[in-house]
Amino acid sequence: MSQISKNDITQLDEASQAELLKFVESENAKAKLQSSIHLFTDLCFKKCVPSITTGSVSQAESTCMQLANCVDRFLDTNIFVVNKISQSMQK
Amino acid sequence: MAFSLFGGSDKKDTGAVTLSGEDSSNVNSIKENLQAQILQEIALSNATELISKISNNCYEKCIVTPGSSLSAADTACLDQCSEKYIQAWNIISRRYLARVQSESKNIIP
């Protein structure tokens, strides 16, 4: 696979450069989402899967991951902390 | 910047194609090449991340006392654990994206 060279980029016209920038931004946003999903899966797998007895996610584990809300409660925790810190900073 | 490109178009070796036609196809191929490279890098880093997480989690769960080699039971556990982790990834992914969508509706009604 060829490397990206500076020369290639300077050969692009302004419209293409703008389009590429947009492309990178949107891929970057997607990559951030993916990296959050990696983080949450790691977190929730540790919390919700106590031992490996079968090769598929059991009902109880699935409930832990989505209904008993491993992800949702983590986000709520995060939002709670953000609010608390921003309140204490306003004082 | 765009103007300097027109002036610097010294790479032409055939006079048969019109200037603008060759320029735009060249630009397009550079652009598509860059985009493909970016996508490939992202896919690679995503796969690397997944492999590292599965290794860590399943090592922890399956290899309780490391022996001189992987036992049949170890391999079976690792196999099930990997399957399970990927399923978990899909569940979390759906759940998280649903939450992100509902939150963004709250912010921008």
N, CA and C atoms of all chains as a GROMACS GRO file, in nm:
protein
  600
    1MET      N    1   0.085  -0.120   0.000
    1MET     CA    2   0.000   0.000   0.000
    1MET      C    3   0.088   0.125   0.000
    2SER      N    4   0.057   0.217  -0.090
    2SER     CA    5   0.140   0.337  -0.098
    2SER      C    6   0.109   0.431   0.018
    3GLN      N    7   0.209   0.505   0.058
    3GLN     CA    8   0.190   0.599   0.168
    3GLN      C    9   0.130   0.730   0.115
    4ILE      N   10   0.063   0.802   0.203
    4ILE     CA   11   0.011   0.932   0.168
    4ILE      C   12   0.129   1.030   0.163
    5SER      N   13   0.147   1.094   0.050
    5SER     CA   14   0.256   1.191   0.044
    5SER      C   15   0.199   1.332   0.043
    6LYS      N   16   0.280   1.425   0.091
    6LYS     CA   17   0.237   1.564   0.096
    6LYS      C   18   0.210   1.614  -0.045
    7ASN      N   19   0.289   1.562  -0.137
    7ASN     CA   20   0.275   1.600  -0.277
    7ASN      C   21   0.135   1.570  -0.330
    8ASP      N   22   0.082   1.450  -0.294
    8ASP     CA   23  -0.052   1.412  -0.336
    8ASP      C   24  -0.155   1.514  -0.291
    9ILE      N   25  -0.140   1.556  -0.165
    9ILE     CA   26  -0.240   1.645  -0.108
    9ILE      C   27  -0.234   1.783  -0.171
   10THR      N   28  -0.113   1.831  -0.199
   10THR     CA   29  -0.102   1.964  -0.261
   10THR      C   30  -0.151   1.963  -0.404
   11GLN      N   31  -0.159   1.845  -0.466
   11GLN     CA   32  -0.210   1.838  -0.604
   11GLN      C   33  -0.362   1.852  -0.610
   12LEU      N   34  -0.428   1.836  -0.496
   12LEU     CA   35  -0.574   1.843  -0.496
   12LEU      C   36  -0.621   1.989  -0.504
   13ASP      N   37  -0.733   2.010  -0.572
   13ASP     CA   38  -0.789   2.146  -0.574
   13ASP      C   39  -0.862   2.173  -0.444
   14GLU      N   40  -0.904   2.297  -0.426
   14GLU     CA   41  -0.963   2.335  -0.297
   14GLU      C   42  -1.090   2.258  -0.264
   15ALA      N   43  -1.172   2.235  -0.366
   15ALA     CA   44  -1.297   2.163  -0.342
   15ALA      C   45  -1.269   2.022  -0.292
   16SER      N   46  -1.172   1.956  -0.353
   16SER     CA   47  -1.138   1.820  -0.311
   16SER      C   48  -1.077   1.818  -0.172
   17GLN      N   49  -0.996   1.920  -0.143
   17GLN     CA   50  -0.938   1.927  -0.009
   17GLN      C   51  -1.047   1.942   0.096
   18ALA      N   52  -1.146   2.029   0.065
   18ALA     CA   53  -1.257   2.048   0.157
   18ALA      C   54  -1.335   1.919   0.175
   19GLU      N   55  -1.355   1.848   0.063
   19GLU     CA   56  -1.430   1.723   0.069
   19GLU      C   57  -1.356   1.620   0.155
   20LEU      N   58  -1.225   1.615   0.136
   20LEU     CA   59  -1.143   1.521   0.216
   20LEU      C   60  -1.149   1.554   0.364
   21LEU      N   61  -1.142   1.684   0.393
   21LEU     CA   62  -1.148   1.728   0.532
   21LEU      C   63  -1.278   1.682   0.597
   22LYS      N   64  -1.388   1.699   0.522
   22LYS     CA   65  -1.519   1.657   0.570
   22LYS      C   66  -1.522   1.506   0.594
   23PHE      N   67  -1.464   1.435   0.498
   23PHE     CA   68  -1.456   1.288   0.507
   23PHE      C   69  -1.381   1.246   0.634
   24VAL      N   70  -1.266   1.311   0.658
   24VAL     CA   71  -1.185   1.277   0.775
   24VAL      C   72  -1.262   1.308   0.903
   25GLU      N   73  -1.331   1.424   0.904
   25GLU     CA   74  -1.408   1.460   1.024
   25GLU      C   75  -1.516   1.358   1.053
   26SER      N   76  -1.588   1.315   0.948
   26SER     CA   77  -1.699   1.223   0.974
   26SER      C   78  -1.646   1.085   1.012
   27GLU      N   79  -1.535   1.043   0.950
   27GLU     CA   80  -1.476   0.914   0.988
   27GLU      C   81  -1.422   0.920   1.131
   28ASN      N   82  -1.370   1.036   1.166
   28ASN     CA   83  -1.318   1.057   1.301
   28ASN      C   84  -1.429   1.044   1.404
   29ALA      N   85  -1.545   1.104   1.372
   29ALA     CA   86  -1.659   1.095   1.463
   29ALA      C   87  -1.703   0.949   1.479
   30LYS      N   88  -1.706   0.876   1.366
   30LYS     CA   89  -1.743   0.735   1.371
   30LYS      C   90  -1.643   0.657   1.455
   31ALA      N   91  -1.514   0.688   1.438
   31ALA     CA   92  -1.410   0.616   1.512
   31ALA      C   93  -1.423   0.641   1.662
   32LYS      N   94  -1.464   0.765   1.697
   32LYS     CA   95  -1.484   0.796   1.839
   32LYS      C   96  -1.597   0.712   1.897
   33LEU      N   97  -1.708   0.700   1.820
   33LEU     CA   98  -1.820   0.616   1.864
   33LEU      C   99  -1.772   0.472   1.884
   34GLN      N  100  -1.695   0.423   1.785
   34GLN     CA  101  -1.646   0.286   1.793
   34GLN      C  102  -1.559   0.267   1.916
   35SER      N  103  -1.476   0.368   1.944
   35SER     CA  104  -1.387   0.351   2.058
   35SER      C  105  -1.466   0.352   2.189
   36SER      N  106  -1.576   0.430   2.193
   36SER     CA  107  -1.663   0.422   2.311
   36SER      C  108  -1.725   0.284   2.323
   37ILE      N  109  -1.765   0.226   2.210
   37ILE     CA  110  -1.827   0.093   2.214
   37ILE      C  111  -1.727  -0.009   2.265
   38HIS      N  112  -1.599   0.004   2.223
   38HIS     CA  113  -1.496  -0.086   2.276
   38HIS      C  114  -1.485  -0.072   2.428
   39LEU      N  115  -1.484   0.053   2.474
   39LEU     CA  116  -1.473   0.079   2.617
   39LEU      C  117  -1.590   0.016   2.693
   40PHE      N  118  -1.712   0.038   2.644
   40PHE     CA  119  -1.832  -0.012   2.713
   40PHE      C  120  -1.838  -0.164   2.710
   41THR      N  121  -1.802  -0.223   2.596
   41THR     CA  122  -1.807  -0.369   2.588
   41THR      C  123  -1.712  -0.429   2.690
   42ASP      N  124  -1.593  -0.370   2.699
   42ASP     CA  125  -1.494  -0.416   2.796
   42ASP      C  126  -1.550  -0.408   2.938
   43LEU      N  127  -1.606  -0.291   2.968
   43LEU     CA  128  -1.663  -0.264   3.099
   43LEU      C  129  -1.777  -0.361   3.132
   44CYS      N  130  -1.871  -0.376   3.037
   44CYS     CA  131  -1.992  -0.453   3.062
   44CYS      C  132  -1.964  -0.602   3.059
   45PHE      N  133  -1.867  -0.644   2.977
   45PHE     CA  134  -1.831  -0.785   2.975
   45PHE      C  135  -1.776  -0.825   3.111
   46LYS      N  136  -1.693  -0.739   3.167
   46LYS     CA  137  -1.636  -0.766   3.299
   46LYS      C  138  -1.746  -0.771   3.405
   47LYS      N  139  -1.844  -0.680   3.395
   47LYS     CA  140  -1.950  -0.672   3.495
   47LYS      C  141  -2.055  -0.780   3.480
   48CYS      N  142  -2.089  -0.812   3.355
   48CYS     CA  143  -2.207  -0.894   3.332
   48CYS      C  144  -2.179  -1.041   3.303
   49VAL      N  145  -2.057  -1.074   3.265
   49VAL     CA  146  -2.027  -1.213   3.232
   49VAL      C  147  -1.935  -1.272   3.340
   50PRO      N  148  -1.991  -1.344   3.438
   50PRO     CA  149  -1.911  -1.393   3.550
   50PRO      C  150  -1.818  -1.508   3.510
   51SER      N  151  -1.866  -1.601   3.425
   51SER     CA  152  -1.782  -1.713   3.384
   51SER      C  153  -1.825  -1.761   3.247
   52ILE      N  154  -1.733  -1.833   3.182
   52ILE     CA  155  -1.761  -1.880   3.046
   52ILE      C  156  -1.810  -2.025   3.054
   53THR      N  157  -1.939  -2.047   3.032
   53THR     CA  158  -1.988  -2.184   3.031
   53THR      C  159  -2.045  -2.221   2.895
   54THR      N  160  -2.088  -2.120   2.820
   54THR     CA  161  -2.138  -2.146   2.685
   54THR      C  162  -2.077  -2.043   2.590
   55GLY      N  163  -2.097  -2.068   2.462
   55GLY     CA  164  -2.041  -1.977   2.362
   55GLY      C  165  -2.135  -1.866   2.321
   56SER      N  166  -2.248  -1.855   2.391
   56SER     CA  167  -2.336  -1.744   2.355
   56SER      C  168  -2.381  -1.669   2.480
   57VAL      N  169  -2.423  -1.546   2.458
   57VAL     CA  170  -2.464  -1.462   2.569
   57VAL      C  171  -2.597  -1.512   2.624
   58SER      N  172  -2.602  -1.540   2.755
   58SER     CA  173  -2.726  -1.592   2.814
   58SER      C  174  -2.828  -1.479   2.831
   59GLN      N  175  -2.951  -1.521   2.863
   59GLN     CA  176  -3.058  -1.422   2.882
   59GLN      C  177  -3.021  -1.324   2.994
   60ALA      N  178  -2.971  -1.379   3.105
   60ALA     CA  179  -2.938  -1.293   3.219
   60ALA      C  180  -2.827  -1.196   3.185
   61GLU      N  181  -2.728  -1.244   3.111
   61GLU     CA  182  -2.616  -1.157   3.072
   61GLU      C  183  -2.662  -1.048   2.976
   62SER      N  184  -2.749  -1.090   2.884
   62SER     CA  185  -2.800  -0.993   2.788
   62SER      C  186  -2.881  -0.885   2.859
   63THR      N  187  -2.960  -0.928   2.959
   63THR     CA  188  -3.037  -0.832   3.038
   63THR      C  189  -2.944  -0.736   3.112
   64CYS      N  190  -2.838  -0.791   3.166
   64CYS     CA  191  -2.742  -0.706   3.237
   64CYS      C  192  -2.683  -0.604   3.142
   65MET      N  193  -2.654  -0.649   3.018
   65MET     CA  194  -2.589  -0.558   2.924
   65MET      C  195  -2.683  -0.453   2.868
   66GLN      N  196  -2.814  -0.488   2.850
   66GLN     CA  197  -2.897  -0.385   2.792
   66GLN      C  198  -3.012  -0.336   2.877
   67LEU      N  199  -3.080  -0.429   2.949
   67LEU     CA  200  -3.197  -0.381   3.024
   67LEU      C  201  -3.159  -0.333   3.162
   68ALA      N  202  -3.079  -0.414   3.232
   68ALA     CA  203  -3.028  -0.367   3.360
   68ALA      C  204  -2.919  -0.265   3.335
   69ASN      N  205  -2.897  -0.238   3.205
   69ASN     CA  206  -2.845  -0.108   3.168
   69ASN      C  207  -2.702  -0.074   3.207
   70CYS      N  208  -2.616  -0.167   3.177
   70CYS     CA  209  -2.475  -0.139   3.199
   70CYS      C  210  -2.430  -0.011   3.128
   71VAL      N  211  -2.470   0.002   3.001
   71VAL     CA  212  -2.430   0.120   2.924
   71VAL      C  213  -2.502   0.245   2.972
   72ASP      N  214  -2.635   0.232   2.985
   72ASP     CA  215  -2.716   0.349   3.022
   72ASP      C  216  -2.675   0.405   3.157
   73ARG      N  217  -2.653   0.314   3.255
   73ARG     CA  218  -2.616   0.365   3.387
   73ARG      C  219  -2.477   0.425   3.387
   74PHE      N  220  -2.390   0.372   3.303
   74PHE     CA  221  -2.258   0.434   3.293
   74PHE      C  222  -2.270   0.576   3.240
   75LEU      N  223  -2.352   0.593   3.137
   75LEU     CA  224  -2.369   0.727   3.079
   75LEU      C  225  -2.436   0.821   3.178
   76ASP      N  226  -2.536   0.768   3.252
   76ASP     CA  227  -2.601   0.851   3.355
   76ASP      C  228  -2.500   0.893   3.460
   77THR      N  229  -2.414   0.799   3.497
   77THR     CA  230  -2.308   0.831   3.594
   77THR      C  231  -2.221   0.943   3.540
   78ASN      N  232  -2.185   0.928   3.414
   78ASN     CA  233  -2.100   1.028   3.348
   78ASN      C  234  -2.166   1.165   3.347
   79ILE      N  235  -2.294   1.168   3.307
   79ILE     CA  236  -2.368   1.295   3.302
   79ILE      C  237  -2.379   1.356   3.442
   80PHE      N  238  -2.405   1.268   3.540
   80PHE     CA  239  -2.416   1.313   3.679
   80PHE      C  240  -2.287   1.381   3.724
   81VAL      N  241  -2.175   1.316   3.695
   81VAL     CA  242  -2.045   1.370   3.737
   81VAL      C  243  -2.018   1.503   3.667
   82VAL      N  244  -2.048   1.509   3.537
   82VAL     CA  245  -2.027   1.633   3.461
   82VAL      C  246  -2.108   1.747   3.523
   83ASN      N  247  -2.237   1.720   3.552
   83ASN     CA  248  -2.322   1.823   3.613
   83ASN      C  249  -2.268   1.868   3.748
   84LYS      N  250  -2.226   1.771   3.828
   84LYS     CA  251  -2.178   1.802   3.962
   84LYS      C  252  -2.052   1.888   3.957
   85ILE      N  253  -1.962   1.853   3.868
   85ILE     CA  254  -1.837   1.929   3.856
   85ILE      C  255  -1.865   2.070   3.804
   86SER      N  256  -1.955   2.078   3.703
   86SER     CA  257  -1.980   2.211   3.647
   86SER      C  258  -2.053   2.300   3.748
   87GLN      N  259  -2.139   2.239   3.834
   87GLN     CA  260  -2.205   2.316   3.940
   87GLN      C  261  -2.102   2.370   4.039
   88SER      N  262  -2.009   2.282   4.077
   88SER     CA  263  -1.912   2.325   4.178
   88SER      C  264  -1.817   2.429   4.121
   89MET      N  265  -1.800   2.428   3.988
   89MET     CA  266  -1.713   2.529   3.928
   89MET      C  267  -1.781   2.665   3.919
   90GLN      N  268  -1.916   2.663   3.910
   90GLN     CA  269  -1.988   2.790   3.901
   90GLN      C  270  -1.992   2.864   4.033
   91LYS      N  271  -1.977   2.789   4.142
   91LYS     CA  272  -1.984   2.852   4.274
   91LYS      C  273  -1.864   2.944   4.300
   92MET      N  274  -0.446   2.866  -0.402
   92MET     CA  275  -0.383   2.736  -0.410
   92MET      C  276  -0.424   2.660  -0.536
   93ALA      N  277  -0.551   2.677  -0.570
   93ALA     CA  278  -0.601   2.608  -0.689
   93ALA      C  279  -0.532   2.657  -0.815
   94PHE      N  280  -0.496   2.786  -0.816
   94PHE     CA  281  -0.434   2.842  -0.936
   94PHE      C  282  -0.294   2.785  -0.956
   95SER      N  283  -0.222   2.771  -0.848
   95SER     CA  284  -0.087   2.718  -0.861
   95SER      C  285  -0.090   2.575  -0.916
   96LEU      N  286  -0.201   2.507  -0.892
   96LEU     CA  287  -0.213   2.371  -0.945
   96LEU      C  288  -0.219   2.370  -1.097
   97PHE      N  289  -0.294   2.464  -1.150
   97PHE     CA  290  -0.304   2.471  -1.296
   97PHE      C  291  -0.168   2.501  -1.358
   98GLY      N  292  -0.094   2.592  -1.293
   98GLY     CA  293   0.038   2.628  -1.343
   98GLY      C  294   0.136   2.513  -1.330
   99GLY      N  295   0.119   2.434  -1.227
   99GLY     CA  296   0.215   2.328  -1.196
   99GLY      C  297   0.180   2.195  -1.260
  100SER      N  298   0.094   2.197  -1.360
  100SER     CA  299   0.053   2.070  -1.419
  100SER      C  300   0.157   2.025  -1.522
  101ASP      N  301   0.276   1.996  -1.473
  101ASP     CA  302   0.387   1.961  -1.563
  101ASP      C  303   0.400   1.809  -1.581
  102LYS      N  304   0.306   1.737  -1.524
  102LYS     CA  305   0.320   1.592  -1.532
  102LYS      C  306   0.252   1.532  -1.655
  103LYS      N  307   0.197   1.619  -1.737
  103LYS     CA  308   0.129   1.569  -1.857
  103LYS      C  309   0.228   1.504  -1.952
  104ASP      N  310   0.198   1.385  -1.996
  104ASP     CA  311   0.285   1.326  -2.097
  104ASP      C  312   0.212   1.297  -2.228
  105THR      N  313   0.079   1.309  -2.225
  105THR     CA  314   0.005   1.295  -2.350
  105THR      C  315  -0.072   1.421  -2.376
  106GLY      N  316  -0.066   1.469  -2.497
  106GLY     CA  317  -0.140   1.588  -2.532
  106GLY      C  318  -0.281   1.554  -2.578
  107ALA      N  319  -0.312   1.424  -2.587
  107ALA     CA  320  -0.439   1.381  -2.645
  107ALA      C  321  -0.557   1.416  -2.555
  108VAL      N  322  -0.538   1.402  -2.423
  108VAL     CA  323  -0.648   1.427  -2.330
  108VAL      C  324  -0.653   1.577  -2.300
  109THR      N  325  -0.771   1.631  -2.286
  109THR     CA  326  -0.782   1.773  -2.253
  109THR      C  327  -0.728   1.795  -2.112
  110LEU      N  328  -0.675   1.914  -2.089
  110LEU     CA  329  -0.614   1.950  -1.961
  110LEU      C  330  -0.708   1.923  -1.844
  111SER      N  331  -0.827   1.980  -1.852
  111SER     CA  332  -0.919   1.972  -1.739
  111SER      C  333  -0.961   1.828  -1.714
  112GLY      N  334  -0.981   1.752  -1.822
  112GLY     CA  335  -1.023   1.613  -1.807
  112GLY      C  336  -0.920   1.532  -1.731
  113GLU      N  337  -0.794   1.547  -1.770
  113GLU     CA  338  -0.689   1.469  -1.704
  113GLU      C  339  -0.669   1.515  -1.560
  114ASP      N  340  -0.675   1.648  -1.542
  114ASP     CA  341  -0.660   1.703  -1.408
  114ASP      C  342  -0.764   1.645  -1.313
  115SER      N  343  -0.890   1.647  -1.357
  115SER     CA  344  -0.996   1.608  -1.264
  115SER      C  345  -0.991   1.458  -1.237
  116SER      N  346  -0.951   1.378  -1.337
  116SER     CA  347  -0.946   1.234  -1.310
  116SER      C  348  -0.829   1.202  -1.219
  117ASN      N  349  -0.718   1.278  -1.236
  117ASN     CA  350  -0.602   1.262  -1.149
  117ASN      C  351  -0.638   1.296  -1.004
  118VAL      N  352  -0.705   1.412  -0.990
  118VAL     CA  353  -0.747   1.457  -0.857
  118VAL      C  354  -0.839   1.355  -0.793
  119ASN      N  355  -0.933   1.303  -0.874
  119ASN     CA  356  -1.026   1.204  -0.820
  119ASN      C  357  -0.956   1.078  -0.774
  120SER      N  358  -0.857   1.034  -0.850
  120SER     CA  359  -0.791   0.910  -0.810
  120SER      C  360  -0.707   0.932  -0.685
  121ILE      N  361  -0.645   1.051  -0.672
  121ILE     CA  362  -0.571   1.081  -0.548
  121ILE      C  363  -0.667   1.081  -0.430
  122LYS      N  364  -0.781   1.146  -0.451
  122LYS     CA  365  -0.879   1.160  -0.344
  122LYS      C  366  -0.932   1.022  -0.301
  123GLU      N  367  -0.969   0.942  -0.401
  123GLU     CA  368  -1.023   0.810  -0.368
  123GLU      C  369  -0.919   0.722  -0.300
  124ASN      N  370  -0.796   0.737  -0.346
  124ASN     CA  371  -0.685   0.662  -0.287
  124ASN      C  372  -0.667   0.698  -0.138
  125LEU      N  373  -0.671   0.829  -0.112
  125LEU     CA  374  -0.657   0.875   0.026
  125LEU      C  375  -0.771   0.823   0.113
  126GLN      N  376  -0.893   0.833   0.060
  126GLN     CA  377  -1.010   0.788   0.137
  126GLN      C  378  -1.000   0.639   0.166
  127ALA      N  379  -0.959   0.562   0.065
  127ALA     CA  380  -0.947   0.417   0.085
  127ALA      C  381  -0.842   0.386   0.191
  128GLN      N  382  -0.731   0.460   0.188
  128GLN     CA  383  -0.625   0.438   0.287
  128GLN      C  384  -0.674   0.470   0.427
  129ILE      N  385  -0.748   0.580   0.439
  129ILE     CA  386  -0.800   0.619   0.570
  129ILE      C  387  -0.894   0.511   0.624
  130LEU      N  388  -0.985   0.464   0.537
  130LEU     CA  389  -1.080   0.360   0.580
  130LEU      C  390  -1.007   0.234   0.623
  131GLN      N  391  -0.901   0.200   0.550
  131GLN     CA  392  -0.827   0.078   0.582
  131GLN      C  393  -0.755   0.091   0.717
  132GLU      N  394  -0.698   0.210   0.740
  132GLU     CA  395  -0.631   0.234   0.869
  132GLU      C  396  -0.730   0.221   0.984
  133ILE      N  397  -0.850   0.279   0.964
  133ILE     CA  398  -0.952   0.273   1.070
  133ILE      C  399  -0.994   0.129   1.096
  134ALA      N  400  -1.016   0.054   0.988
  134ALA     CA  401  -1.058  -0.086   1.004
  134ALA      C  402  -0.950  -0.164   1.078
  135LEU      N  403  -0.825  -0.137   1.043
  135LEU     CA  404  -0.713  -0.207   1.107
  135LEU      C  405  -0.706  -0.176   1.256
  136SER      N  406  -0.720  -0.048   1.290
  136SER     CA  407  -0.708  -0.011   1.432
  136SER      C  408  -0.828  -0.064   1.510
  137ASN      N  409  -0.943  -0.071   1.443
  137ASN     CA  410  -1.061  -0.129   1.507
  137ASN      C  411  -1.041  -0.278   1.537
  138ALA      N  412  -0.987  -0.350   1.440
  138ALA     CA  413  -0.962  -0.492   1.459
  138ALA      C  414  -0.857  -0.516   1.567
  139THR      N  415  -0.752  -0.433   1.567
  139THR     CA  416  -0.647  -0.446   1.668
  139THR      C  417  -0.703  -0.427   1.808
  140GLU      N  418  -0.789  -0.325   1.820
  140GLU     CA  419  -0.851  -0.296   1.949
  140GLU      C  420  -0.936  -0.414   1.997
  141LEU      N  421  -1.016  -0.468   1.904
  141LEU     CA  422  -1.103  -0.581   1.939
  141LEU      C  423  -1.020  -0.702   1.983
  142ILE      N  424  -0.914  -0.730   1.908
  142ILE     CA  425  -0.829  -0.845   1.942
  142ILE      C  426  -0.765  -0.827   2.080
  143SER      N  427  -0.719  -0.706   2.106
  143SER     CA  428  -0.655  -0.682   2.235
  143SER      C  429  -0.753  -0.696   2.350
  144LYS      N  430  -0.876  -0.643   2.331
  144LYS     CA  431  -0.977  -0.654   2.438
  144LYS      C  432  -1.018  -0.799   2.460
  145ILE      N  433  -1.039  -0.874   2.351
  145ILE     CA  434  -1.078  -1.014   2.366
  145ILE      C  435  -0.967  -1.092   2.435
  146SER      N  436  -0.843  -1.067   2.394
  146SER     CA  437  -0.730  -1.138   2.456
  146SER      C  438  -0.726  -1.113   2.606
  147ASN      N  439  -0.734  -0.986   2.644
  147ASN     CA  440  -0.727  -0.952   2.786
  147ASN      C  441  -0.841  -1.017   2.865
  148ASN      N  442  -0.965  -0.996   2.816
  148ASN     CA  443  -1.081  -1.046   2.890
  148ASN      C  444  -1.083  -1.198   2.898
  149CYS      N  445  -1.054  -1.264   2.786
  149CYS     CA  446  -1.065  -1.408   2.783
  149CYS      C  447  -0.946  -1.475   2.852
  150TYR      N  448  -0.831  -1.411   2.850
  150TYR     CA  449  -0.718  -1.464   2.927
  150TYR      C  450  -0.755  -1.465   3.075
  151GLU      N  451  -0.812  -1.352   3.117
  151GLU     CA  452  -0.852  -1.338   3.257
  151GLU      C  453  -0.954  -1.445   3.298
  152LYS      N  454  -1.054  -1.469   3.207
  152LYS     CA  455  -1.164  -1.560   3.242
  152LYS      C  456  -1.126  -1.707   3.224
  153CYS      N  457  -1.044  -1.737   3.123
  153CYS     CA  458  -1.023  -1.878   3.087
  153CYS      C  459  -0.895  -1.938   3.141
  154ILE      N  460  -0.789  -1.858   3.148
  154ILE     CA  461  -0.660  -1.915   3.187
  154ILE      C  462  -0.638  -1.884   3.335
  155VAL      N  463  -0.692  -1.970   3.420
  155VAL     CA  464  -0.686  -1.943   3.564
  155VAL      C  465  -0.547  -1.971   3.618
  156THR      N  466  -0.494  -2.090   3.585
  156THR     CA  467  -0.355  -2.120   3.620
  156THR      C  468  -0.283  -2.161   3.492
  157PRO      N  469  -0.198  -2.073   3.441
  157PRO     CA  470  -0.132  -2.100   3.314
  157PRO      C  471  -0.045  -2.225   3.321
  158GLY      N  472  -0.070  -2.322   3.231
  158GLY     CA  473   0.009  -2.443   3.228
  158GLY      C  474   0.120  -2.433   3.125
  159SER      N  475   0.184  -2.546   3.093
  159SER     CA  476   0.295  -2.543   2.998
  159SER      C  477   0.245  -2.525   2.855
  160SER      N  478   0.117  -2.557   2.831
  160SER     CA  479   0.056  -2.525   2.702
  160SER      C  480  -0.094  -2.509   2.724
  161LEU      N  481  -0.165  -2.460   2.622
  161LEU     CA  482  -0.310  -2.446   2.635
  161LEU      C  483  -0.375  -2.584   2.639
  162SER      N  484  -0.455  -2.612   2.740
  162SER     CA  485  -0.524  -2.741   2.746
  162SER      C  486  -0.646  -2.736   2.653
  163ALA      N  487  -0.706  -2.852   2.631
  163ALA     CA  488  -0.826  -2.858   2.548
  163ALA      C  489  -0.937  -2.775   2.610
  164ALA      N  490  -0.943  -2.780   2.743
  164ALA     CA  491  -1.046  -2.703   2.813
  164ALA      C  492  -1.021  -2.552   2.795
  165ASP      N  493  -0.893  -2.512   2.802
  165ASP     CA  494  -0.857  -2.372   2.781
  165ASP      C  495  -0.904  -2.325   2.642
  166THR      N  496  -0.872  -2.408   2.542
  166THR     CA  497  -0.905  -2.371   2.404
  166THR      C  498  -1.056  -2.359   2.387
  167ALA      N  499  -1.129  -2.456   2.445
  167ALA     CA  500  -1.275  -2.453   2.435
  167ALA      C  501  -1.330  -2.327   2.501
  168CYS      N  502  -1.274  -2.294   2.617
  168CYS     CA  503  -1.320  -2.174   2.689
  168CYS      C  504  -1.288  -2.049   2.608
  169LEU      N  505  -1.167  -2.040   2.553
  169LEU     CA  506  -1.128  -1.924   2.473
  169LEU      C  507  -1.219  -1.908   2.352
  170ASP      N  508  -1.253  -2.021   2.291
  170ASP     CA  509  -1.340  -2.020   2.174
  170ASP      C  510  -1.477  -1.962   2.210
  171GLN      N  511  -1.535  -2.015   2.320
  171GLN     CA  512  -1.666  -1.967   2.363
  171GLN      C  513  -1.660  -1.822   2.408
  172CYS      N  514  -1.552  -1.789   2.477
  172CYS     CA  515  -1.537  -1.654   2.529
  172CYS      C  516  -1.529  -1.551   2.415
  173SER      N  517  -1.455  -1.584   2.309
  173SER     CA  518  -1.444  -1.492   2.195
  173SER      C  519  -1.579  -1.471   2.129
  174GLU      N  520  -1.651  -1.583   2.108
  174GLU     CA  521  -1.785  -1.574   2.050
  174GLU      C  522  -1.873  -1.481   2.134
  175LYS      N  523  -1.865  -1.504   2.262
  175LYS     CA  524  -1.946  -1.430   2.357
  175LYS      C  525  -1.911  -1.282   2.356
  176TYR      N  526  -1.782  -1.253   2.348
  176TYR     CA  527  -1.739  -1.114   2.350
  176TYR      C  528  -1.790  -1.039   2.227
  177ILE      N  529  -1.784  -1.106   2.112
  177ILE     CA  530  -1.831  -1.041   1.989
  177ILE      C  531  -1.981  -1.017   1.995
  178GLN      N  532  -2.055  -1.114   2.051
  178GLN     CA  533  -2.200  -1.093   2.070
  178GLN      C  534  -2.224  -0.975   2.163
  179ALA      N  535  -2.147  -0.970   2.271
  179ALA     CA  536  -2.162  -0.860   2.366
  179ALA      C  537  -2.134  -0.727   2.296
  180TRP      N  538  -2.030  -0.725   2.211
  180TRP     CA  539  -1.996  -0.603   2.137
  180TRP      C  540  -2.115  -0.555   2.056
  181ASN      N  541  -2.182  -0.650   1.989
  181ASN     CA  542  -2.296  -0.613   1.906
  181ASN      C  543  -2.413  -0.561   1.990
  182ILE      N  544  -2.438  -0.624   2.104
  182ILE     CA  545  -2.546  -0.580   2.192
  182ILE      C  546  -2.518  -0.438   2.241
  183ILE      N  547  -2.394  -0.415   2.291
  183ILE     CA  548  -2.358  -0.285   2.344
  183ILE      C  549  -2.363  -0.179   2.234
  184SER      N  550  -2.316  -0.216   2.117
  184SER     CA  551  -2.315  -0.123   2.005
  184SER      C  552  -2.456  -0.073   1.973
  185ARG      N  553  -2.552  -0.168   1.961
  185ARG     CA  554  -2.691  -0.130   1.932
  185ARG      C  555  -2.745  -0.040   2.043
  186ARG      N  556  -2.718  -0.080   2.167
  186ARG     CA  557  -2.770  -0.008   2.283
  186ARG      C  558  -2.714   0.134   2.288
  187TYR      N  559  -2.584   0.145   2.269
  187TYR     CA  560  -2.518   0.275   2.280
  187TYR      C  561  -2.564   0.369   2.169
  188LEU      N  562  -2.573   0.317   2.046
  188LEU     CA  563  -2.614   0.402   1.935
  188LEU      C  564  -2.758   0.450   1.953
  189ALA      N  565  -2.844   0.361   2.010
  189ALA     CA  566  -2.982   0.401   2.038
  189ALA      C  567  -2.984   0.515   2.140
  190ARG      N  568  -2.898   0.504   2.242
  190ARG     CA  569  -2.892   0.607   2.345
  190ARG      C  570  -2.841   0.740   2.287
  191VAL      N  571  -2.738   0.730   2.204
  191VAL     CA  572  -2.682   0.851   2.142
  191VAL      C  573  -2.789   0.920   2.059
  192GLN      N  574  -2.868   0.841   1.984
  192GLN     CA  575  -2.972   0.900   1.901
  192GLN      C  576  -3.080   0.967   1.986
  193SER      N  577  -3.121   0.901   2.095
  193SER     CA  578  -3.228   0.960   2.176
  193SER      C  579  -3.176   1.084   2.249
  194GLU      N  580  -3.049   1.085   2.288
  194GLU     CA  581  -2.992   1.203   2.354
  194GLU      C  582  -2.984   1.320   2.257
  195SER      N  583  -2.947   1.292   2.132
  195SER     CA  584  -2.933   1.402   2.037
  195SER      C  585  -3.069   1.462   2.001
  196LYS      N  586  -3.175   1.381   2.013
  196LYS     CA  587  -3.310   1.436   1.993
  196LYS      C  588  -3.346   1.530   2.107
  197ASN      N  589  -3.296   1.499   2.229
  197ASN     CA  590  -3.324   1.585   2.343
  197ASN      C  591  -3.258   1.722   2.328
  198ILE      N  592  -3.136   1.720   2.272
  198ILE     CA  593  -3.062   1.845   2.259
  198ILE      C  594  -3.116   1.928   2.142
  199ILE      N  595  -3.134   1.861   2.028
  199ILE     CA  596  -3.189   1.931   1.910
  199ILE      C  597  -3.326   1.872   1.881
  200PRO      N  598  -3.434   1.935   1.931
  200PRO     CA  599  -3.567   1.878   1.911
  200PRO      C  600  -3.611   1.887   1.763
   0.00000   0.00000   0.00000
